Amino acid sequence: MAQKKTSLSSFQLRGLIAATFTPFRADGGLHLARVKPVIDAVIAQGAAGLYVCGSTGEGPLLTTEERLLLAEASVKAAAGRVPVVVQVGHNSIVEARRIAAHAQTIGADAISATPPGYFKPDSMDTFLACMAEVAGGAPKLPFYYYHIPVLTGVRFDMIEFLRLGGSRIPTLRGIKFSDATLHEMLACIEFDGGRYDILFGIDEMLLAGLAFGARGAVGSTYNFAAPLYRRIIAAFERGDVAEARRWQSLSAAMVRIIIGNGGRGGLKAAMALVGADCGTSRLPTVTCTPAQRVKMKQELTELGFFDWTQP
């Protein structure tokens, strides 16, 4: 868990950080009244922090005004119980900086950002300039770069980013590392004596991330299955790798069922299984059909989902 209100250099995110879902009404608009019940359910599941407006939260599909409203509602709902990280990345650096400034104003604990993904930065220098401009909107908040090249199409050497970014981005605190290049993540964790906070972002590979030194992780399924992942962490920490692998295998099977019954929309639909329905998804993410939800619940029940996801 973050050490709230500490210096930028000592801020840390530890444990399972839930990349929260955005509740929508049936008409497709934000359902702000559902934010607190959803966050209450996520915290009850055991999440140690919240990552708002990321890929899971359909952040890139929201308008700027929606993102400001959602961020504010999320910080208010968390009420200091766990740290809140607001993802501020945008194709417009001007808008990203505006969202970052707002995050600082409302009392968020940290910000994170993807790079522009339409007109992509074409050099490390331009990439650093973009991230420095965004982070500069919230000069009092720790900044985490959101490295997810499979979605952004932007892939720079993260060690070089840390080496040069320390001077270009004064608030740089670390990376949300959502990539399977674990050797690169390990190098980032070890860089400069462990100076930076590197968070792993692939739920189905959490055990591998732990083995490579990750101490904090951000993911979608931590919203509704945090108890499963706590079992992975506990088994790993006591040296029972076989038991940790067993639980990780269940995690992978769970994700296959959910994605197989609705794609990205299936992840959001799974929230209803823990009593925190988040409504529809926003195009191009397709909303799970009632039939898909029934089939998903049946297959997850057979897997044991309701036995090992109880807080």
N, C-alpha and C positions, 0 to 999 in steps of 0.2 A: 504494500500500500504506500501511497505517496506520503512523504513527510510534508504536511501542508505548511505553507507560508515560510518555507525555509529559503535559503539562498538558491539561485538558479543552479549552481554547480553541485549542490548536494541533493537536489530534488530527484526522487527515484519512484518508479512505478514497479510494484512487485505483485506476484500472484496472477490471478486470472482477471483480465480487464475485458469486460463485455462490450463488444461493438454493437451498440444498441440499435434496435429496429425503430422505424418511424411509424407511429400509428396514423392510419388514414381512415376517413369516413367512407361510406359506400359511394359517395359522389366524387371521391378522389382527392378531397381536400384534407389538410392536416386535421387530426383529431387531438387537439391539445389537451382536452380533458382526460385523455387516456394516458398521457405521458407519465404522470405520477404513479398510477396503478401498475403500469408496465415496469417502471424503474423499481418500485417497491418489490415486485416479484423477482426481478433480476438480482437485487441485493439479497433477497431471502434465499435465492439459489446459492449464494456464496461468492458472487462477483466482488472483486476487491477494487474495482474502478469502472468507469464508463467512458467509452469512446464514441462520441456523438457525431452524426453527419458523415460517417465514413461510407465505405462501399455497402456494408450491411444495412445502414440507415438510408440508403438510396440518396445520399447527399448530393451527388452530381446531378440528380434528377429534380432537385428542389430549386425553387427560385431563391434568390438571395434573401428576400424578406421572409420566406418560410424558414430558411436556415437560421436567421436571427431569432425568430420566434421559438423555434425548436430548441436552440441552444439555451435560451433564457429559461424556458420551461424545464429543461433538463437539469440545469444548475439549481433551480429553485426546488425541484423535486428531490434531488440528491441531498440537499440541505446539509452539506458538509459530512455526510456519513461515509462517502467514498469520494476520491478525486474524480473530476470530470475533465476529460480532454476533448476539445472541440476541433474537428477536422475542418480546415478553412480553405483547402485547395480549390482552385477555380481556373478556368481557361483565361479569365481576365485577372491579371495580377492586381489591378486596381480593386476589383471586387474582393479578391482574396485578402488583401490588406485591410479592407473595410470590415470583413467578417472577423479577422484577427483582432482588430481594435475593439470591436463589439464584445468579443469573448473576454477580453481583459476587463472591460467595463462592468460586465455582469458577474464577475467573480469566478470565472473558470480557473482551473488549476494549471492548465497547460494548453498549448495548441499544437496542431500537427497539420501537415499539408502535403498533398500530391503536387507534382509539377504540372504546368500546362500540358495538355495532351493532344490538342489539335495542332497548333503551331508549336512544335516541341523545341525545347532548347537544343541548339546544335553543337554546343561545346560545353566543357566543364565550367568555363568562365561565365557563360550566359546562364547556365543552370544555377550556379552559386548566386549570381546577381538576382535571379528570380526569387530564390528562396530567402535571400537577405532582405529583399523588398517586402516580401510577405511577413516574415518574422518581425520586421521593424514596426509593423502595425501594433504589436503587443510587446513592447520592450521590457515589460516586467514579468512576462510569462515564459517558462521553459518551452523550447521549440523542438518538436520531433519530426524529422523528415519521414514521409510515408512512402516507403519503397515497395511498389507493387507493379513491376514492369509488365506483367502479363496483361494488366488492364490499361496502364498509361502508355505503354510502348516506349517508355524512357528508361534506359539502362546505362548508368554511369558506374564507374568503379567506386564502391562505397568507402573503401579505405582512403582513396584519394579525396573523396568528398569530406571525410572527417579530418583529414590532414589539412586541407585548405579551408574548410568551413569554420574551423575553430576561430580563425581571425576575421573571416568575412561575416560570420553570423554570431554576434556576441551571446545570443540566448540559446545557441544550439546545445541541446541536451542529449540527443540520441536519435535513433532510427526505429521506426516501426517496420520491421524487416519481414515482409510478406513475399518471400521468394524461397525456392528450394535449394539455392546455392549455399548450403550450410557451411562449407569451407570459408566462404566470404563472410558469413555472419560471425563465425568463430574469430576470424581476423579482426572484425569490428569490435567484438567483445574484448579482445586482448589489446587493442590499439591503445597506445600511450598509457599503459598500466591500468587499463580498465576505466579510463576517464569517462566514457560515454555509456548511456543507458540504452541497451539494445533489446528491443521487445520482439519476440517471435510471433509471426502472424499466420501460421498454418495449423489449424486445430488438429487435423488428422495426423500431424507429424510432431505433436507436442513432445513426446518422449525423445525423439531425435533432437529437438531443440534443447531440451533439458540436458541431454548428454553432451551437447556442444556448448553448454554454459549459460543458456538463457535463464534468467531469474524472473522475468515477467513475460506475459503473453497476451495478445489481443486477438479475440476471435468471436465469430457469430454464435457458435453453439454453446459458448459459455453463458449465454442468456438463459438457456433452458436445460443445460446438462452439466453445470459446473460441478455437481457432486461426483460425476464420473471422472472428470479431469483431476479433481482433488485426490481421487484414489490413485491415479497415475503418478501424481507428484509424490504422494505419501510412499508408495511402493518404491519409486526411484530413490527417494531420500534414505530409505532404510536398506537399500542395496538389493531389493528383490526385483531384479530386472524381468524375470519370467512373469511375475504378477503384473508388473507395469505394462508389459507387452500384451498381456491378456486384456487389460482394460483399454489399451490403445486400439487393439483389434476391434473391440466393441464400438469404440468411437468411429472407426473407419466404416464399419458396417452400418452404423446409425446414419452417417452422412450419406452413404450410398442409397439407403432407403429414402431419405428425405429428398435428395436431389433427383432420384429416380421417379419420385412422385410429384414433381412440380418445379424442378430446376431451382433457380435462385428464389423463386416465389415459395417453394416448399419450405425453405428455412424460416421464412416469416410465418408461414402457416403453422409451423411446429410450435410457435409460442402459445397458440391456443391450447395445446396439450398440457401446459403448466398453468392454465387459467389466466393467461395474459394475452388475449386476442388482440392483434395489431391491425386487423382489417385487411384491406386490399393492398396490392402492390401497384407501382406506377410504371406504365409502359416506358421502355421496352421490356421491363420485367413483367412476366405474366403472372396473374393471380391464380393461385391454386383453386381448382374446381372442387365442389363438394365431394364428388366421387373420388378424386385424388386424395382428399383429406381423410376420407373413410379408409381407403386402402393403406395410406401411410400409417394411420393409427393402428390398424390391424397388424401390419408388418412390424411396427415398433413394439407393439405389445408382445408379439411372439419372440422378439429379440430380448425382451426383459426391460425395456426402457422405463416403465413405471416402477420397477423395483429398484433400479440403481440411479435414478435421478431425483429421489426424494432428498430434500435438504437435511 
